[in-house]
């Protein structure tokens, strides 16, 4: 009888569905307002209606969140037209990009690249745990050439937010 090790479960971004619903609502609300104002001004034509639908669709594309999924040794982001997957057990670099929206950029030995929002890891401890375990494998294997500082900073930020949440829930804030 052959014994195989159970495969670790695949983890998902728990906030994706509510974020998707918010982007649909926002786009729908903007479309409704455009159509209502144009109809109220008696300037609504099929061409203008098509323009408002196009603008609302573009807004949805911009607001639509990426679906982040992780399993043992990999992390994947899915957008409307693009899916990117990176081997997290073979990472060569992890960088934190600052700017208007902070991003964590993961690159593996096969030049695959994924960008994720560090706040996503704060809101999804299971995703963080999966990523942390795999990055430790990369460190142990010696493939992670740069990015230990970025990972440490992300871990500190996640730990700080988790502690704040625990204190708030327990009434010790």
Buried (B, 14 or more C-beta within 10 A) or exposed (E): EEEEEEEEEEBBBEBBEEBBEEBEEBBEEBBEEBBEEBEEEEEBEEEBBEEBBEBBEEBBEEBBBBBBBBBBBBBBBBEEEEEBBBBBBBBBBBBBEEEEEEBBBBBBBEEBEBBBBBBBBBBBBBBBBBBBBBBEBBBEEEBBEEBEEBBEEBBEBBEEBEEEEEEEEEEEE
